[in-house]
Amino acid sequence: MNTIRLLFSRKWWWTTLLVLAGTAVTVRLGFWQVSRYHENEAIAEHLIAMQSAAPITFSGKDLPVDVTGMEYRPVQVTGTYDFSRQIAIRNQIWQQVWGNDVGYILVTPLVLPDGSAVLVDRGWIPLADNSPASWRQFDQPGQITVKGIIRLSTRPEFGGEIVPTLAPGQTVTSLWNLIDIQALQKQIPYPLFPVYIQEAPDPAFTGMPYRSLSQPDPTYASVNVGYALTWFSFAALLFGGYPLYLRNQDKKKSTEHK
């Protein structure tokens, strides 16, 4: 029987439609991985460019450049911490030798001489330190120079603002789910930079908060290539293998009737 007629015969037409649908889905997933590859390649190129760039210095909020396009670039700034307005970010993991510990990321405004401030991710603290009073043990008083990388404000993925619920009579809250600078500005009286600093580890500093620099893997784009090839291979097997299967079934049936 002609292959086209066989594909849409009374016996096989429903299976054929399922195979065509499966082929379309796998091809679409393959192209999606190609798109993800280009996105991750752009991220990797940006990351490499920022890592090799000279550190930028924050001396005041009126910067001559737009720092929101410089995520992961080295930065340094000198100022004084405002410990009365620091917050903690929930559900943060610190990898230990024996496993993962859950705790918080301590975030403190660093006030610059011009009265503006930049938020600083100072690092991880244990789950037991869950109140502003307990955070004071990590104070670094006086003028201090912070070195780290520029990070962008984290916004909710599906729109809106995730602002913690305030208790009656409460005007500020100290425990947050993410570093949302726009939302945090509502409870901080001085202007904040549109980015924050993730403080870099310092070999001379061995106490808490534990510091780390989280950055994307610049080689991750290669993973998308493998995924894309896998999906395109599935599509080829479905689209090319199914007709061969039907022809073999048809030949087998014809032989049995002789």
C-alpha positions in Angstrom: 0.0 0.0 0.0 1.2 3.5 -0.7 2.9 5.0 2.4 0.7 8.2 2.4 -2.5 6.1 2.1 -1.2 3.8 4.8 -0.5 6.7 7.2 -4.1 8.0 6.9 -5.8 4.6 6.6 -8.7 3.8 8.8 -6.5 1.7 11.1 -3.6 4.1 11.5 -4.9 7.7 11.1 -5.4 8.4 14.8 -1.8 7.1 15.6 -0.5 9.2 12.7 -2.1 12.4 14.1 -0.5 11.6 17.5 2.9 11.1 15.9 2.6 14.3 13.9 1.7 16.2 17.1 4.6 14.6 18.9 6.9 15.6 16.1 5.7 19.2 16.2 6.2 19.3 20.0 9.7 17.9 19.9 10.7 20.3 17.1 9.3 23.2 19.0 11.2 22.1 22.1 14.4 21.9 20.1 14.0 25.4 18.8 13.2 26.6 22.3 16.5 25.1 23.5 18.3 26.9 20.6 16.7 30.1 21.8 17.8 29.4 25.3 21.3 28.8 24.0 21.5 32.2 22.5 20.1 33.8 25.7 22.7 32.0 27.8 25.5 32.8 25.4 24.6 36.5 25.7 24.6 36.1 29.5 28.0 34.4 29.3 29.5 37.1 27.1 28.2 39.8 29.5 29.5 37.9 32.5 33.0 37.6 31.0 33.1 41.2 30.0 32.0 42.4 33.5 34.5 40.0 35.2 37.4 41.5 33.2 36.3 45.1 33.6 38.0 47.4 36.1 36.2 47.9 39.4 33.8 50.8 39.5 33.6 53.1 42.5 30.4 54.3 44.0 31.0 57.8 45.4 27.5 59.1 45.3 24.1 58.4 43.7 24.7 60.8 40.8 26.9 58.4 38.8 28.0 59.3 35.2 27.0 55.8 34.0 24.0 53.6 34.2 25.0 50.8 36.6 21.9 48.7 35.9 23.6 47.4 32.8 26.7 46.3 34.7 25.5 43.3 36.8 28.5 41.2 38.0 31.0 44.0 37.5 33.4 44.5 40.4 32.6 47.5 42.6 33.8 49.1 45.7 32.3 51.8 47.9 33.1 53.5 51.2 30.5 54.5 53.7 28.9 53.7 57.0 26.4 51.0 57.7 23.0 51.8 59.0 22.3 48.8 61.2 18.9 50.1 62.3 17.5 49.5 58.9 19.0 46.2 57.9 16.9 43.3 56.7 17.3 39.6 56.2 16.3 37.5 53.2 14.6 34.2 54.1 15.3 30.6 52.9 18.9 31.0 52.0 21.2 27.9 51.8 24.8 27.6 52.9 26.6 24.5 51.8 28.5 22.8 54.6 30.7 19.7 54.6 27.9 17.7 56.3 25.1 19.1 54.2 23.1 22.3 53.6 22.1 24.7 56.3 19.1 27.0 56.0 19.4 30.6 57.2 19.2 34.2 56.0 21.1 36.6 53.9 21.9 39.8 55.9 21.3 43.0 53.9 22.4 46.3 55.3 22.3 49.9 53.8 25.7 51.4 53.4 25.3 55.2 53.6 27.6 57.3 51.4 28.8 60.9 52.2 26.2 62.5 50.0 23.4 60.9 52.0 22.4 58.2 49.5 22.9 54.5 50.2 23.5 51.2 48.5 22.2 47.9 49.9 24.9 45.4 50.7 24.4 41.6 50.7 26.8 40.9 53.6 26.4 37.2 53.5 24.7 34.2 55.2 23.7 33.9 58.9 22.1 31.0 60.7 18.4 30.4 61.1 18.6 31.0 64.8 19.5 34.6 64.1 16.0 35.6 63.1 15.6 39.0 64.8 17.2 42.5 64.3 18.5 42.3 67.9 20.5 39.1 67.1 22.0 40.7 64.0 23.8 43.4 66.0 26.5 40.8 66.8 27.6 41.1 63.2 28.0 44.9 63.3 31.0 46.5 61.5 30.9 50.1 63.0 32.6 53.1 61.6 33.6 53.9 58.0 34.2 50.8 55.9 35.1 50.0 52.4 33.1 47.2 50.8 34.3 45.3 47.7 32.0 43.0 45.7 30.0 42.8 42.6 27.0 44.7 41.3 23.7 42.8 41.5 20.3 43.8 40.1 17.2 44.1 42.2 15.1 40.9 42.3 11.5 41.4 41.2 8.7 38.8 41.4 8.5 36.7 38.2 4.7 37.1 37.7 4.4 40.9 38.4 3.4 42.8 41.5 5.3 43.2 44.7 6.0 40.6 47.3 5.9 42.8 50.4 5.8 41.1 53.8 2.6 41.6 55.7 2.9 44.2 58.5 1.5 43.7 61.9 -1.0 46.3 63.3 0.9 49.5 64.0 4.0 48.2 62.2 5.6 50.5 59.5 8.6 48.5 58.6 9.5 44.8 58.5 12.8 43.1 58.7 12.3 39.7 57.1 11.9 39.6 53.3 11.6 37.0 50.6 13.9 38.7 48.1 15.9 41.9 47.6 13.3 44.2 45.9 15.0 47.6 46.0 11.9 49.4 44.7 9.7 47.9 47.5 12.4 48.4 50.2 12.8 52.1 49.3 9.3 52.6 50.8 10.7 51.9 54.3 14.1 53.6 54.0 14.1 57.4 54.2 17.2 58.1 52.1 17.6 57.4 48.3 18.9 53.9 47.4 21.0 53.0 44.4 19.0 51.0 41.8 21.4 48.1 42.3 22.9 46.3 45.4 26.3 44.9 46.2 27.1 41.3 46.8 30.1 41.5 49.1 33.1 39.4 48.1 34.8 36.9 50.4 37.9 38.3 52.2 40.6 35.8 53.3 41.2 38.1 56.3 37.6 37.9 57.4 36.7 34.4 58.7 33.6 35.2 60.8 29.9 35.6 59.9 28.2 36.6 57.8 29.6 34.0 55.4 30.2 35.6 52.1 30.0 34.1 48.6 29.7 35.4 45.0 26.8 33.7 43.1 27.3 34.1 39.4 26.0 32.2 36.3 28.2 29.4 34.8 29.5 30.9 31.6 29.7 27.4 30.0 26.1 26.6 30.7 25.0 27.5 27.2 26.6 24.3 25.9 24.0 22.3 27.8 21.3 23.8 25.7 23.0 22.5 22.5 22.8 19.0 23.9 19.2 19.4 24.8 18.4 20.8 21.4 20.1 17.9 19.6 18.2 15.5 21.8 14.8 17.0 20.9 15.6 17.2 17.2 16.7 13.5 17.3 13.3 12.5 18.9 11.6 14.4 16.1 13.6 12.7 13.4 12.9 9.3 15.0 9.2 10.0 15.1 8.8 11.5 11.7 11.2 9.1 9.9 10.8 6.0 11.9 7.0 5.8 12.1 6.4 5.5 8.3 9.1 2.7 8.2 7.3 0.9 11.0 4.0 1.1 9.2 5.5 -0.2 5.9 7.0 -3.1 7.8 3.7 -3.9 9.4 2.0 -3.7 6.0 4.6 -6.1 4.4 4.2 -8.5 7.3 0.4 -8.5 6.9 0.7 -9.1 3.2 3.1 -12.0 3.7 0.8 -13.6 6.2 -2.1 -13.5 3.7 -0.2 -15.3 0.9 
